[in-house]
């Protein structure tokens, strides 16, 4: 359901949102994950109980929380930035095409 406005599976209908709206949709949908990821990265450890797994011989450290926050913050943002860049380029190409059509029409009128 999240991707429905972006993909628009019904090709016969117009888009649910214009391309500028799609960019805003992507930006505001990424904000909660960015804020939570940044908060996890820069906050002190959210847990105080040392967590160990004796069968795997490993200890969970505060750096794990920071790594998890970075993954939420950076990895998801990179993915959405790539998608937003594609939509932005499509939007700009459409605007340029419309501008050229207006210029041709204006030149023909003169």
MARMI-439281 format. One record per atom (N, C-alpha, C, O): x, y negated, z negated; residue number from 1; atom name; residue in three letters. Coordinates in steps of 0.05 Angstrom, whole numbers. Atoms other than C-alpha are relative to their C-alpha. Example, Ala and Ser with C-alpha at 12.3 -4.5 7.8 and 13.67 -1.06 7.14 Angstrom:
<sites>
[site [18,24,0],1,N,ala]
[site [246,90,-156],1,CA,ala]
[site [18,-24,0],1,C,ala]
[site [39,-24,-13],1,O,ala]
[site [-16,24,1],2,N,ser]
[site [273,21,-143],2,CA,ser]
[site [-15,-22,-14],2,C,ser]
[site [-5,-44,-18],2,O,ser]
</sites>
This chain:
<sites>
[site [17,24,0],1,N,unk]
[site [0,0,0],1,CA,unk]
[site [18,-25,0],1,C,unk]
[site [10,-45,12],1,O,unk]
[site [-18,23,0],2,N,unk]
[site [59,-47,-13],2,CA,unk]
[site [8,-8,28],2,C,unk]
[site [10,-32,34],2,O,unk]
[site [-10,6,-26],3,N,unk]
[site [83,-42,58],3,CA,unk]
[site [-21,-6,21],3,C,unk]
[site [-15,-14,43],3,O,unk]
[site [22,4,-18],4,N,unk]
[site [14,-49,90],4,CA,unk]
[site [1,-27,14],4,C,unk]
[site [-1,-28,38],4,O,unk]
[site [0,25,-14],5,N,unk]
[site [18,-124,103],5,CA,unk]
[site [25,-4,18],5,C,unk]
[site [24,-19,38],5,O,unk]
[site [-25,2,-16],6,N,unk]
[site [89,-116,131],6,CA,unk]
[site [-1,16,26],6,C,unk]
[site [7,7,47],6,O,unk]
[site [-1,-18,-23],7,N,unk]
[site [78,-58,178],7,CA,unk]
[site [-24,-3,18],7,C,unk]
[site [-22,1,42],7,O,unk]
[site [25,4,-15],8,N,unk]
[site [6,-72,200],8,CA,unk]
[site [-5,24,19],8,C,unk]
[site [-1,21,43],8,O,unk]
[site [3,-24,-17],9,N,unk]
[site [-10,-2,225],9,CA,unk]
[site [-21,-2,22],9,C,unk]
[site [-19,13,42],9,O,unk]
[site [20,3,-20],10,N,unk]
[site [-71,-24,264],10,CA,unk]
[site [9,-21,21],10,C,unk]
[site [8,-45,15],10,O,unk]
[site [-11,18,-20],11,N,unk]
[site [-41,-54,327],11,CA,unk]
[site [-21,-17,15],11,C,unk]
[site [-14,-38,27],11,O,unk]
[site [21,15,-14],12,N,unk]
[site [-108,-79,354],12,CA,unk]
[site [-8,-25,-14],12,C,unk]
[site [-18,-44,-2],12,O,unk]
[site [7,24,15],13,N,unk]
[site [-118,-129,299],13,CA,unk]
[site [24,-18,-4],13,C,unk]
[site [47,-11,0],13,O,unk]
[site [-22,19,6],14,N,unk]
[site [-79,-191,282],14,CA,unk]
[site [12,7,-26],14,C,unk]
[site [1,22,-42],14,O,unk]
[site [-14,-5,25],15,N,unk]
[site [-29,-190,226],15,CA,unk]
[site [-17,-11,-24],15,C,unk]
[site [-32,-30,-21],15,O,unk]
[site [13,8,24],16,N,unk]
[site [-56,-196,156],16,CA,unk]
[site [11,-27,-9],16,C,unk]
[site [-4,-45,-18],16,O,unk]
[site [-14,25,7],17,N,unk]
[site [-5,-251,141],17,CA,unk]
[site [16,-10,24],17,C,unk]
[site [26,7,39],17,O,unk]
[site [-18,10,-20],18,N,unk]
[site [32,-297,188],18,CA,unk]
[site [29,7,-8],18,C,unk]
[site [34,15,-31],18,O,unk]
[site [-27,-7,7],19,N,unk]
[site [107,-286,191],19,CA,unk]
[site [12,-15,-23],19,C,unk]
[site [27,-5,-39],19,O,unk]
[site [-8,15,24],20,N,unk]
[site [120,-342,142],20,CA,unk]
[site [-11,11,-26],20,C,unk]
[site [2,11,-46],20,O,unk]
[site [12,-13,24],21,N,unk]
[site [72,-309,94],21,CA,unk]
[site [13,26,-7],21,C,unk]
[site [15,33,-31],21,O,unk]
[site [-15,-25,5],22,N,unk]
[site [109,-244,102],22,CA,unk]
[site [26,-5,-15],22,C,unk]
[site [33,10,-33],22,O,unk]
[site [-25,7,14],23,N,unk]
[site [173,-278,80],23,CA,unk]
[site [-6,-7,-29],23,C,unk]
[site [9,2,-47],23,O,unk]
[site [7,7,28],24,N,unk]
[site [139,-307,19],24,CA,unk]
[site [-8,25,-15],24,C,unk]
[site [-1,28,-39],24,O,unk]
[site [9,-26,13],25,N,unk]
[site [108,-238,4],25,CA,unk]
[site [25,16,-9],25,C,unk]
[site [25,26,-31],25,O,unk]
[site [-24,-14,8],26,N,unk]
[site [177,-206,5],26,CA,unk]
[site [15,-13,-22],26,C,unk]
[site [25,0,-41],26,O,unk]
[site [-15,15,20],27,N,unk]
[site [209,-261,-36],27,CA,unk]
[site [-13,4,-28],27,C,unk]
[site [0,10,-47],27,O,unk]
[site [14,-1,26],28,N,unk]
[site [156,-260,-91],28,CA,unk]
[site [-3,29,-10],28,C,unk]
[site [-5,33,-34],28,O,unk]
[site [1,-27,10],29,N,unk]
[site [152,-184,-93],29,CA,unk]
[site [27,10,-11],29,C,unk]
[site [28,28,-27],29,O,unk]
[site [-26,-8,10],30,N,unk]
[site [227,-179,-105],30,CA,unk]
[site [7,-14,-26],30,C,unk]
[site [25,-5,-41],30,O,unk]
[site [-7,15,24],31,N,unk]
[site [227,-230,-162],31,CA,unk]
[site [-1,16,-26],31,C,unk]
[site [18,14,-42],31,O,unk]
[site [0,-15,26],32,N,unk]
[site [205,-183,-219],32,CA,unk]
[site [24,19,-2],32,C,unk]
[site [36,21,-24],32,O,unk]
[site [-22,-18,2],33,N,unk]
[site [258,-132,-202],33,CA,unk]
[site [27,-15,-3],33,C,unk]
[site [44,-6,-18],33,O,unk]
[site [-24,16,4],34,N,unk]
[site [311,-186,-196],34,CA,unk]
[site [3,-9,-29],34,C,unk]
[site [24,-8,-40],34,O,unk]
[site [-1,10,27],35,N,unk]
[site [293,-215,-263],35,CA,unk]
[site [5,22,-21],35,C,unk]
[site [21,18,-39],35,O,unk]
[site [-5,-22,19],36,N,unk]
[site [290,-148,-299],36,CA,unk]
[site [29,10,3],36,C,unk]
[site [42,16,-17],36,O,unk]
[site [-27,-9,-4],37,N,unk]
[site [355,-126,-267],37,CA,unk]
[site [21,-19,-11],37,C,unk]
[site [41,-10,-23],37,O,unk]
[site [-19,19,11],38,N,unk]
[site [391,-190,-285],38,CA,unk]
[site [-1,0,-30],38,C,unk]
[site [20,-3,-43],38,O,unk]
[site [2,-1,29],39,N,unk]
[site [364,-186,-355],39,CA,unk]
[site [14,24,-12],39,C,unk]
[site [27,22,-32],39,O,unk]
[site [-14,-24,10],40,N,unk]
[site [389,-115,-364],40,CA,unk]
[site [30,-2,3],40,C,unk]
[site [45,8,-13],40,O,unk]
[site [-29,2,-5],41,N,unk]
[site [457,-133,-335],41,CA,unk]
[site [13,-18,-21],41,C,unk]
[site [35,-11,-31],41,O,unk]
[site [-13,20,17],42,N,unk]
[site [470,-193,-380],42,CA,unk]
[site [-8,1,-29],42,C,unk]
[site [2,-14,-46],42,O,unk]
[site [9,-2,28],43,N,unk]
[site [434,-173,-444],43,CA,unk]
[site [17,19,-16],43,C,unk]
[site [30,37,-4],43,O,unk]
[site [-14,-20,16],44,N,unk]
[site [465,-137,-502],44,CA,unk]
[site [-15,27,2],44,C,unk]
[site [-38,27,12],44,O,unk]
[site [13,-26,-4],45,N,unk]
[site [449,-62,-504],45,CA,unk]
[site [-29,0,-13],45,C,unk]
[site [-33,-10,-35],45,O,unk]
[site [28,-1,9],46,N,unk]
[site [374,-49,-511],46,CA,unk]
[site [-5,23,-19],46,C,unk]
[site [-26,25,-31],46,O,unk]
[site [2,-23,19],47,N,unk]
[site [386,14,-552],47,CA,unk]
[site [23,-1,-19],47,C,unk]
[site [45,-11,-13],47,O,unk]
[site [-21,0,21],48,N,unk]
[site [425,22,-616],48,CA,unk]
[site [8,28,-8],48,C,unk]
[site [29,32,-21],48,O,unk]
[site [-7,-28,7],49,N,unk]
[site [425,98,-623],49,CA,unk]
[site [20,10,20],49,C,unk]
[site [15,9,44],49,O,unk]
[site [-18,-12,-20],50,N,unk]
[site [486,130,-592],50,CA,unk]
[site [-12,25,12],50,C,unk]
[site [-21,43,-1],50,O,unk]
[site [12,-22,-15],51,N,unk]
[site [462,177,-539],51,CA,unk]
[site [22,17,12],51,C,unk]
[site [39,8,27],51,O,unk]
[site [-20,-18,-11],52,N,unk]
[site [503,238,-523],52,CA,unk]
[site [-14,25,10],52,C,unk]
[site [-36,31,2],52,O,unk]
[site [10,-25,-11],53,N,unk]
[site [492,301,-484],53,CA,unk]
[site [22,20,-3],53,C,unk]
[site [41,22,13],53,O,unk]
[site [-22,-19,6],54,N,unk]
[site [534,357,-514],54,CA,unk]
[site [3,21,22],54,C,unk]
[site [26,31,26],54,O,unk]
[site [-3,-21,-21],55,N,unk]
[site [519,405,-457],55,CA,unk]
[site [15,-10,24],55,C,unk]
[site [29,5,38],55,O,unk]
[site [-14,11,-23],56,N,unk]
[site [547,358,-405],56,CA,unk]
[site [25,-15,-8],56,C,unk]
[site [40,-25,9],56,O,unk]
[site [-24,13,10],57,N,unk]
[site [601,328,-450],57,CA,unk]
[site [3,-28,10],57,C,unk]
[site [23,-36,21],57,O,unk]
[site [-1,28,-8],58,N,unk]
[site [583,256,-436],58,CA,unk]
[site [-14,-17,-21],58,C,unk]
[site [-32,-8,-35],58,O,unk]
[site [12,19,18],59,N,unk]
[site [564,195,-475],59,CA,unk]
[site [-12,-23,16],59,C,unk]
[site [1,-33,35],59,O,unk]
[site [12,23,-14],60,N,unk]
[site [516,140,-452],60,CA,unk]
[site [10,-25,-14],60,C,unk]
[site [7,-28,-38],60,O,unk]
[site [-11,24,11],61,N,unk]
[site [548,73,-462],61,CA,unk]
[site [-15,-25,10],61,C,unk]
[site [-32,-22,28],61,O,unk]
[site [14,24,-9],62,N,unk]
[site [524,1,-455],62,CA,unk]
[site [7,-7,30],62,C,unk]
[site [-9,-21,43],62,O,unk]
[site [-6,5,-28],63,N,unk]
[site [559,-1,-387],63,CA,unk]
[site [-20,14,18],63,C,unk]
[site [-24,5,41],63,O,unk]
[site [21,-13,-15],64,N,unk]
[site [506,48,-363],64,CA,unk]
[site [-24,-19,4],64,C,unk]
[site [-36,-20,26],64,O,unk]
[site [22,19,-2],65,N,unk]
[site [453,-5,-378],65,CA,unk]
[site [7,-22,20],65,C,unk]
[site [-9,-30,36],65,O,unk]
[site [-8,21,-19],66,N,unk]
[site [493,-57,-340],66,CA,unk]
[site [0,10,28],66,C,unk]
[site [-8,-4,47],66,O,unk]
[site [0,-11,-27],67,N,unk]
[site [502,-11,-281],67,CA,unk]
[site [-28,4,10],67,C,unk]
[site [-34,-2,33],67,O,unk]
[site [28,-3,-8],68,N,unk]
[site [428,5,-280],68,CA,unk]
[site [-12,-27,7],68,C,unk]
[site [-27,-29,26],68,O,unk]
[site [10,27,-6],69,N,unk]
[site [412,-70,-283],69,CA,unk]
[site [11,-10,27],69,C,unk]
[site [-4,-22,43],69,O,unk]
[site [-12,8,-26],70,N,unk]
[site [460,-83,-225],70,CA,unk]
[site [-13,14,23],70,C,unk]
[site [-18,2,44],70,O,unk]
[site [13,-15,-21],71,N,unk]
[site [429,-28,-184],71,CA,unk]
[site [-28,-11,6],71,C,unk]
[site [-36,-14,29],71,O,unk]
[site [27,11,-4],72,N,unk]
[site [359,-56,-196],72,CA,unk]
[site [2,-28,13],72,C,unk]
[site [-15,-35,30],72,O,unk]
[site [-2,28,-9],73,N,unk]
[site [382,-127,-182],73,CA,unk]
[site [11,-2,28],73,C,unk]
[site [-1,-14,45],73,O,unk]
[site [-14,4,-25],74,N,unk]
[site [430,-121,-124],74,CA,unk]
[site [-10,19,22],74,C,unk]
[site [-15,10,44],74,O,unk]
[site [7,-19,-21],75,N,unk]
[site [412,-57,-87],75,CA,unk]
[site [-28,-5,12],75,C,unk]
[site [-31,-4,36],75,O,unk]
[site [27,5,-10],76,N,unk]
[site [338,-72,-82],76,CA,unk]
[site [-1,-26,15],76,C,unk]
[site [-15,-29,35],76,O,unk]
[site [0,26,-13],77,N,unk]
[site [351,-144,-64],77,CA,unk]
[site [13,1,28],77,C,unk]
[site [3,-12,46],77,O,unk]
[site [-13,-3,-26],78,N,unk]
[site [398,-125,-7],78,CA,unk]
[site [-20,12,20],78,C,unk]
[site [-22,2,43],78,O,unk]
[site [19,-13,-17],79,N,unk]
[site [345,-80,22],79,CA,unk]
[site [-22,-20,9],79,C,unk]
[site [-28,-22,33],79,O,unk]
[site [21,19,-7],80,N,unk]
[site [291,-134,19],80,CA,unk]
[site [11,-24,15],80,C,unk]
[site [-4,-35,31],80,O,unk]
[site [-12,22,-15],81,N,unk]
[site [339,-187,45],81,CA,unk]
[site [3,8,29],81,C,unk]
[site [-1,-8,47],81,O,unk]
[site [-2,-9,-28],82,N,unk]
[site [352,-145,107],82,CA,unk]
[site [-27,-1,14],82,C,unk]
[site [-29,-10,36],82,O,unk]
[site [27,1,-12],83,N,unk]
[site [277,-137,119],83,CA,unk]
[site [-9,-28,4],83,C,unk]
[site [-20,-35,25],83,O,unk]
[site [8,28,-3],84,N,unk]
[site [265,-211,106],84,CA,unk]
[site [15,-13,23],84,C,unk]
[site [4,-30,37],84,O,unk]
[site [-16,12,-22],85,N,unk]
[site [321,-229,155],85,CA,unk]
[site [-12,8,27],85,C,unk]
[site [-13,-8,45],85,O,unk]
[site [12,-9,-25],86,N,unk]
[site [288,-187,209],86,CA,unk]
[site [-25,-15,6],86,C,unk]
[site [-30,-25,28],86,O,unk]
[site [25,15,-4],87,N,unk]
[site [221,-221,198],87,CA,unk]
[site [6,-29,6],87,C,unk]
[site [-8,-42,22],87,O,unk]
[site [-8,27,-5],88,N,unk]
[site [255,-289,196],88,CA,unk]
[site [9,-4,28],88,C,unk]
[site [1,-24,41],88,O,unk]
[site [-9,3,-28],89,N,unk]
[site [290,-278,262],89,CA,unk]
[site [-23,3,20],89,C,unk]
[site [-24,-11,39],89,O,unk]
[site [24,-3,-18],90,N,unk]
[site [225,-254,294],90,CA,unk]
[site [-17,-25,-1],90,C,unk]
[site [-27,-34,20],90,O,unk]
[site [16,25,3],91,N,unk]
[site [190,-316,267],91,CA,unk]
[site [14,-23,15],91,C,unk]
[site [0,-37,30],91,O,unk]
[site [-14,22,-14],92,N,unk]
[site [244,-363,294],92,CA,unk]
[site [0,5,30],92,C,unk]
[site [-3,-15,45],92,O,unk]
[site [1,-5,-29],93,N,unk]
[site [245,-329,362],93,CA,unk]
[site [-28,-6,11],93,C,unk]
[site [-30,-17,33],93,O,unk]
[site [28,7,-8],94,N,unk]
[site [169,-336,366],94,CA,unk]
[site [-3,-30,1],94,C,unk]
[site [-16,-41,20],94,O,unk]
[site [2,29,0],95,N,unk]
[site [175,-410,348],95,CA,unk]
[site [15,-12,23],95,C,unk]
[site [6,-31,36],95,O,unk]
[site [-16,10,-23],96,N,unk]
[site [229,-421,400],96,CA,unk]
[site [-14,5,26],96,C,unk]
[site [-14,-12,44],96,O,unk]
[site [14,-7,-24],97,N,unk]
[site [188,-386,453],97,CA,unk]
[site [-24,-20,4],97,C,unk]
[site [-29,-29,26],97,O,unk]
[site [22,19,-1],98,N,unk]
[site [128,-431,436],98,CA,unk]
[site [10,-28,7],98,C,unk]
[site [-3,-42,23],98,O,unk]
[site [-11,26,-6],99,N,unk]
[site [172,-492,439],99,CA,unk]
[site [8,-2,29],99,C,unk]
[site [4,-23,42],99,O,unk]
[site [-7,0,-28],100,N,unk]
[site [199,-473,507],100,CA,unk]
[site [-25,-3,18],100,C,unk]
[site [-24,-17,38],100,O,unk]
[site [25,2,-16],101,N,unk]
[site [128,-463,533],101,CA,unk]
[site [-11,-29,-1],101,C,unk]
[site [-20,-38,20],101,O,unk]
[site [9,27,2],102,N,unk]
[site [110,-532,508],102,CA,unk]
[site [17,-19,17],102,C,unk]
[site [7,-37,30],102,O,unk]
[site [-18,17,-16],103,N,unk]
[site [171,-563,541],103,CA,unk]
[site [-5,4,30],103,C,unk]
[site [-5,-16,45],103,O,unk]
[site [6,-6,-28],104,N,unk]
[site [155,-529,607],104,CA,unk]
[site [-26,-13,8],104,C,unk]
[site [-28,-25,29],104,O,unk]
[site [26,13,-5],105,N,unk]
[site [83,-553,603],105,CA,unk]
[site [3,-30,2],105,C,unk]
[site [-9,-43,19],105,O,unk]
[site [-4,29,0],106,N,unk]
[site [106,-623,587],106,CA,unk]
[site [15,-9,25],106,C,unk]
[site [8,-30,37],106,O,unk]
[site [-15,7,-25],107,N,unk]
[site [156,-624,645],107,CA,unk]
[site [-17,2,24],107,C,unk]
[site [-14,-14,43],107,O,unk]
[site [18,-3,-23],108,N,unk]
[site [102,-600,693],108,CA,unk]
[site [-20,-23,2],108,C,unk]
[site [-28,-31,24],108,O,unk]
[site [19,23,1],109,N,unk]
[site [56,-657,671],109,CA,unk]
[site [12,-26,10],109,C,unk]
[site [-2,-43,20],109,O,unk]
[site [-13,25,-8],110,N,unk]
[site [107,-710,688],110,CA,unk]
[site [3,-2,29],110,C,unk]
[site [14,-21,39],110,O,unk]
</sites>
